[in-house]
Amino acid sequence: MGIHLSIKQMKYIRSMKIKPLGTRVVIKPDSAETVTASGIIIPDSAKEKQQTGKVVAVGDGTVDDPMHCKVGNTVLFGKFAGTEITIDSDELLIMGQSDILAIL
């Protein structure tokens, strides 16, 4: 099972201006659903925070705790995990590798 990235995603990852330290990762959360399957529009106040996203940058890890996720992985993380940051109008999350629950 390989990692498949589009050209747009590869350009985005190369343009990242952030390098996490240690065992931290930077994640671009998946966008929230705006319309249900039946066509009902979901207002911003009712949208749930996404718990999946793409890894866009990883730290170097440590001797005791090597990095298990790689750039391009789709991951599942805790609902309240990480710190929200904005870089070049992109909403990102930075969190420790231990906050990632699974690689999808």
BAROLO-206445 format. One line per field, with one value per residue: x, y, z of N, C-alpha, C, O, CB in turn; residue in three letters. Coordinates in steps of 0.001 Angstrom, whole numbers, plus 500000, padded with zeros to 6 digits. Glycine has a CB too. Example, Ala and Ser with C-alpha at 12.3 -4.5 7.8 and 13.67 -1.06 7.14 Angstrom:
<sites>
n_east [513190, 512850] $
n_north [494310, 497750] $
n_up [507800, 507080] $
ca_east [512300, 513670] $
ca_north [495500, 498940] $
ca_up [507800, 507140] $
c_east [513200, 512900] $
c_north [496700, 500030] $
c_up [507800, 507870] $
o_east [514236, 513409] $
o_north [496681, 501138] $
o_up [508465, 508039] $
cb_east [511308, 514084] $
cb_north [495527, 499402] $
cb_up [509046, 505725] $
residu [ala, ser] $
</sites>
This chain:
<sites>
n_east [500857, 500977, 501839, 499874, 500062, 498725, 499810, 499316, 499147, 501778, 503236, 502224, 503182, 505956, 506143, 505825, 506488, 507332, 508912, 508499, 509630, 511440, 509274, 507007, 504246, 502858, 499640, 497218, 493978, 491148, 488545, 485465, 482246, 479811, 477339, 474759, 474224, 471646, 471238, 470904, 471950, 474622, 474990, 477685, 477848, 476970, 478723, 480990, 484208, 486848, 488484, 490369, 493136, 495796, 499245, 501597, 504107, 506875, 508677, 512098, 512153, 513226, 515962, 514910, 512250, 511293, 510049, 506894, 504964, 504680, 505240, 502397, 500831, 497532, 495866, 494301, 493223, 492882, 489888, 490287, 492954, 496187, 497420, 495961, 497084, 497797, 499056, 500016, 497293, 496291, 494674, 496092, 497174, 499307, 500874, 501872, 503404, 502344, 499696, 498409, 496143, 495817, 497122, 495652] $
n_north [498821, 501919, 505433, 507826, 510810, 513810, 516085, 518691, 518375, 517564, 519869, 521617, 520481, 520727, 523475, 524136, 526068, 525377, 523476, 520899, 520141, 517509, 514935, 515901, 516589, 518105, 518668, 518791, 519260, 517367, 518774, 519918, 518402, 520015, 519638, 517292, 513789, 513677, 516214, 518346, 521409, 522029, 524166, 526376, 526444, 523947, 522111, 519427, 519055, 517992, 514805, 513608, 513783, 514957, 514315, 516826, 517668, 516412, 515877, 515111, 513064, 511118, 509394, 507540, 507556, 506986, 508331, 507314, 507981, 509376, 512019, 512744, 510646, 509647, 510369, 509527, 511374, 512532, 514227, 516699, 517139, 518582, 521833, 524596, 526264, 528918, 529205, 531001, 531438, 528868, 526491, 524643, 521871, 521333, 518777, 516319, 513194, 511171, 511867, 510993, 508621, 506564, 505399, 505775] $
n_up [500000, 498873, 499071, 497613, 496002, 494696, 492108, 492882, 495689, 496211, 495477, 497379, 499766, 499395, 499506, 502135, 504999, 507462, 509963, 511995, 515320, 517007, 517922, 516715, 514474, 511513, 510423, 507858, 508268, 507072, 505076, 506454, 506179, 504214, 503191, 503643, 502741, 501822, 500892, 502643, 503913, 506057, 508761, 509850, 512643, 513422, 512476, 512916, 514407, 512385, 512394, 510909, 508624, 506406, 506675, 506554, 507267, 509135, 512184, 513151, 514942, 517828, 519452, 521228, 520465, 517506, 514358, 513160, 511329, 508031, 505625, 503767, 504648, 505579, 508491, 511646, 514363, 517790, 518904, 520236, 519915, 519396, 518247, 516780, 513906, 511580, 508404, 505664, 505005, 505319, 507291, 509801, 511867, 514599, 516281, 518737, 517869, 519400, 519728, 517516, 516482, 514589, 511449, 508412] $
ca_east [500000, 501832, 501261, 499585, 499832, 498534, 500842, 498951, 499538, 503243, 503682, 501843, 504092, 507271, 506106, 505640, 507510, 507391, 509577, 508256, 510780, 511259, 508277, 505780, 503829, 501926, 498553, 496175, 492729, 490199, 487489, 484219, 481115, 478928, 476018, 474533, 473949, 470293, 471204, 470675, 473145, 474990, 475538, 478995, 477708, 476640, 479767, 481879, 485626, 487348, 489462, 491299, 493856, 497030, 500490, 502321, 505490, 507188, 509948, 513127, 512025, 514316, 516548, 513970, 510916, 511397, 508807, 506187, 504185, 505463, 504529, 501448, 499939, 496250, 495869, 493175, 493727, 491860, 489040, 490827, 494413, 496944, 497275, 495612, 497932, 497487, 500228, 499594, 495834, 495938, 494451, 496868, 497301, 500601, 500650, 502852, 503105, 501549, 498288, 497852, 495557, 496007, 497417, 494580] $
ca_north [500000, 503086, 506754, 508448, 512233, 514528, 517101, 519844, 518053, 517548, 521265, 522186, 519949, 521334, 524896, 524323, 526907, 524999, 522200, 520556, 519622, 516280, 513972, 516607, 516525, 519131, 517997, 519599, 518529, 517254, 519781, 519442, 518242, 521177, 519178, 515874, 512948, 513976, 517568, 519362, 522218, 522053, 525478, 526338, 526187, 522544, 521238, 518809, 519176, 516815, 514023, 513004, 514758, 514544, 514773, 517672, 517812, 515609, 516141, 514092, 512015, 511034, 508057, 506691, 507605, 507282, 508722, 506227, 508504, 510051, 513032, 512166, 509696, 510103, 509916, 509762, 511936, 512850, 515381, 517938, 517038, 519545, 523280, 525148, 527352, 529362, 529578, 531357, 531263, 527456, 526046, 523438, 521438, 520789, 517914, 515272, 511929, 510345, 512250, 510328, 507354, 505536, 505781, 505162] $
ca_up [500000, 498742, 499288, 496332, 496149, 493446, 491860, 493722, 497061, 496282, 495463, 498673, 500783, 499169, 499831, 503574, 505618, 508866, 510228, 513397, 516057, 517781, 517439, 516346, 513075, 511057, 509713, 507227, 508496, 505968, 505181, 507057, 505268, 504215, 502770, 503937, 501579, 501333, 500357, 503676, 504153, 507475, 509122, 510505, 514078, 513659, 511927, 513894, 514112, 511683, 513130, 509952, 507828, 505743, 507289, 505597, 507720, 510321, 512840, 512968, 515944, 518786, 519514, 521962, 519865, 516070, 513698, 512498, 510211, 507004, 504862, 502829, 505320, 506107, 509877, 512537, 515609, 518782, 518590, 520785, 519839, 518612, 518325, 515471, 513423, 510230, 507617, 504305, 504995, 505461, 508662, 510063, 513254, 514972, 517444, 518962, 517213, 520319, 519603, 516341, 516900, 513573, 510070, 507609] $
c_east [500894, 501084, 501084, 499241, 499627, 499657, 500581, 499385, 501056, 503799, 503398, 502836, 505473, 507302, 505936, 506810, 507632, 508043, 509355, 509494, 510427, 510256, 506956, 505516, 502891, 500916, 497616, 494875, 491868, 489102, 486207, 483134, 480220, 477502, 475900, 474249, 472571, 470150, 470941, 471986, 473388, 475575, 476867, 478896, 477441, 477705, 480635, 483319, 486115, 488424, 490408, 491983, 495112, 498222, 501257, 503763, 505685, 508530, 510911, 512986, 513178, 514856, 515569, 512594, 511027, 510035, 508204, 505363, 505099, 504598, 503644, 500505, 498626, 496130, 494560, 493745, 492569, 491133, 489636, 492352, 494996, 496612, 497008, 496541, 497482, 498771, 499761, 498120, 495391, 495793, 495167, 496809, 498720, 500391, 501777, 502429, 502219, 500061, 497614, 497399, 495818, 496411, 496407, 495103] $
c_north [501230, 504368, 507401, 509907, 512856, 515554, 518319, 519597, 518070, 518969, 521931, 521759, 520574, 522798, 525170, 525112, 526595, 523632, 521889, 519944, 518334, 515343, 514646, 516462, 517693, 518436, 519031, 518812, 518474, 518283, 519143, 519344, 519476, 520819, 517696, 515115, 513238, 515418, 518662, 520092, 522309, 523431, 525327, 525981, 524719, 521581, 520695, 518971, 517866, 516120, 513276, 514111, 514158, 515126, 515572, 517925, 516981, 516041, 514988, 512929, 512085, 509608, 507091, 506594, 507972, 507631, 507538, 506721, 509298, 511096, 512332, 511149, 510378, 509514, 510262, 510260, 512278, 514142, 516706, 517959, 518207, 520997, 523803, 526293, 527710, 529815, 529810, 531057, 529800, 527121, 524711, 523102, 520963, 520016, 516923, 513993, 511036, 510695, 511601, 508943, 506238, 506171, 505030, 504729] $
c_up [500000, 499026, 497923, 496566, 494778, 493298, 492728, 495177, 497214, 496298, 496807, 499752, 500627, 499577, 501324, 504158, 507095, 508975, 511694, 514041, 516783, 517147, 517097, 514850, 512778, 510156, 509106, 507381, 507237, 506165, 505710, 505995, 505362, 503827, 503101, 502642, 500983, 500839, 501364, 503939, 505656, 507801, 509871, 511980, 514388, 513146, 513044, 513452, 513479, 512504, 512195, 509173, 507221, 506488, 506239, 506013, 508981, 510883, 512599, 513932, 516933, 518763, 520174, 521314, 518383, 515475, 512950, 511316, 509279, 506313, 503838, 503445, 505687, 507502, 510580, 513855, 516531, 518463, 519080, 520764, 519043, 518874, 516924, 515132, 512013, 509556, 506191, 504080, 504997, 506934, 508849, 511543, 513469, 516266, 517580, 518270, 518090, 520280, 518406, 516766, 515896, 512248, 509217, 506244] $
o_east [501505, 499865, 502043, 498259, 500283, 500366, 501519, 499924, 501569, 504733, 504210, 503278, 506104, 508354, 505906, 507971, 507998, 507765, 509950, 510304, 509270, 510374, 505900, 506435, 502217, 501289, 497262, 494683, 491858, 488766, 485915, 483115, 479906, 476568, 476834, 474058, 472358, 469066, 470769, 473017, 472482, 476560, 477139, 479766, 477666, 477603, 480972, 483610, 485829, 489183, 491163, 491477, 495454, 498208, 501537, 504568, 504773, 509406, 510576, 513640, 514002, 514277, 515418, 511848, 510872, 508996, 508896, 505092, 506139, 503371, 504095, 499485, 498612, 496274, 493823, 494653, 491414, 491689, 489500, 492973, 494359, 495680, 497744, 496768, 496857, 499482, 499176, 497753, 494230, 496676, 494882, 496441, 499281, 499809, 502549, 501237, 501436, 499238, 496390, 498173, 496020, 496085, 496313, 494345] $
o_north [501551, 504382, 507512, 510221, 512470, 515849, 518919, 520494, 518536, 519255, 522705, 522581, 520919, 523316, 526331, 524849, 527462, 522736, 522533, 519306, 518096, 514997, 514020, 516243, 518206, 517704, 520020, 517804, 519410, 518627, 517978, 520113, 519933, 521576, 516930, 515717, 513065, 515815, 519817, 519459, 522623, 523832, 524279, 525290, 524286, 520372, 521403, 519017, 516777, 516770, 512409, 515229, 513004, 516291, 515061, 518357, 516857, 516508, 514013, 511902, 512998, 508724, 505953, 505652, 509141, 507268, 506843, 505953, 509816, 511060, 511433, 510813, 511550, 508305, 511158, 509640, 512310, 515041, 517728, 518714, 518739, 521339, 523489, 527186, 526898, 530685, 528920, 530477, 529514, 527425, 523750, 523938, 520267, 520526, 516713, 513735, 510239, 509909, 511646, 508178, 505089, 507324, 503805, 504196] $
o_up [501019, 499196, 497159, 497239, 493811, 494259, 493255, 495825, 498231, 497048, 497314, 500555, 501626, 499951, 501733, 503845, 507889, 508177, 512558, 513369, 517130, 515972, 517182, 514061, 513672, 509239, 509749, 506701, 506437, 507298, 505439, 505034, 506461, 504089, 502868, 501586, 499783, 500412, 500974, 504162, 506428, 507183, 510455, 512510, 515519, 513356, 513993, 512256, 513978, 513224, 512636, 509075, 507481, 506885, 505154, 505189, 509799, 510154, 511926, 513753, 516881, 518130, 519728, 521583, 518029, 516026, 512204, 510393, 509686, 506406, 503128, 502844, 506063, 507685, 510168, 514411, 516105, 517832, 518407, 521513, 518134, 519602, 515989, 515949, 511331, 510058, 505574, 503058, 504706, 507736, 508133, 512369, 512621, 517223, 516644, 518103, 517575, 520748, 518282, 517341, 516290, 511966, 509284, 505434] $
cb_east [499030, 502431, 502161, 498432, 501003, 497134, 500879, 497411, 498983, 503834, 502991, 500411, 504183, 507664, 504993, 505501, 507189, 505977, 511118, 507077, 511291, 510822, 508043, 505872, 503136, 502667, 497778, 496502, 491941, 489604, 487234, 483769, 480308, 479459, 475784, 473358, 474050, 469277, 470190, 470121, 472997, 476016, 474526, 479688, 476591, 475325, 480634, 481538, 486437, 487899, 488759, 490567, 494209, 497041, 501350, 501606, 505845, 507202, 509746, 514485, 511974, 513846, 517889, 513819, 510013, 512004, 509053, 505291, 503015, 506022, 505521, 502182, 500612, 495035, 497042, 492306, 494584, 492478, 487665, 490330, 494828, 496744, 498540, 494146, 499450, 496435, 501350, 500434, 495254, 497000, 492919, 498328, 496276, 501692, 499310, 503049, 504401, 502071, 498166, 498893, 494071, 494726, 498922, 493403] $
cb_north [500005, 503139, 507636, 507716, 512905, 515215, 517503, 520110, 516684, 516761, 522044, 521751, 518408, 521204, 525554, 522958, 528387, 524994, 522247, 519589, 520663, 516609, 512889, 518098, 515163, 520310, 517053, 519911, 519173, 515820, 520451, 520377, 516946, 522232, 519434, 515699, 511476, 513715, 517645, 518720, 523640, 520909, 526264, 527673, 527032, 522220, 521994, 517321, 519513, 517201, 513044, 512023, 515966, 514991, 513564, 518995, 519308, 514094, 516369, 514706, 510632, 511442, 508080, 507205, 508624, 506087, 509893, 505511, 509390, 509036, 514016, 511531, 509111, 509676, 510530, 508465, 513182, 512943, 515186, 518136, 515698, 519272, 523949, 525620, 526952, 530501, 528477, 530610, 531951, 526545, 525919, 523615, 520318, 521921, 517177, 515030, 511202, 510503, 513750, 510251, 507516, 504701, 505446, 506146] $
cb_up [501228, 497365, 500231, 495599, 496888, 493399, 490363, 493651, 497469, 495097, 494325, 499059, 500686, 497711, 499074, 504287, 505416, 509508, 509871, 513510, 517053, 519183, 518482, 516733, 512761, 510303, 510660, 505695, 509635, 505875, 503811, 508203, 505597, 503275, 501242, 504939, 501963, 502435, 499323, 504994, 503528, 507816, 509987, 510354, 514646, 513014, 510901, 514087, 515403, 510304, 514049, 508990, 508670, 504259, 507830, 505432, 507981, 509985, 514345, 513125, 515279, 520223, 520285, 523357, 520613, 515320, 512733, 513487, 510718, 505977, 504169, 501719, 506584, 505180, 510628, 512734, 515338, 520153, 519203, 522203, 519198, 517198, 518945, 515443, 513448, 510240, 507681, 503275, 503789, 504795, 508981, 509606, 513604, 515133, 517334, 520453, 516864, 521741, 519496, 515169, 517106, 513399, 509653, 507433] $
residu [met, gly, ile, his, leu, ser, ile, lys, gln, met, lys, tyr, ile, arg, ser, met, lys, ile, lys, pro, leu, gly, thr, arg, val, val, ile, lys, pro, asp, ser, ala, glu, thr, val, thr, ala, ser, gly, ile, ile, ile, pro, asp, ser, ala, lys, glu, lys, gln, gln, thr, gly, lys, val, val, ala, val, gly, asp, gly, thr, val, asp, asp, pro, met, his, cys, lys, val, gly, asn, thr, val, leu, phe, gly, lys, phe, ala, gly, thr, glu, ile, thr, ile, asp, ser, asp, glu, leu, leu, ile, met, gly, gln, ser, asp, ile, leu, ala, ile, leu] $
</sites>
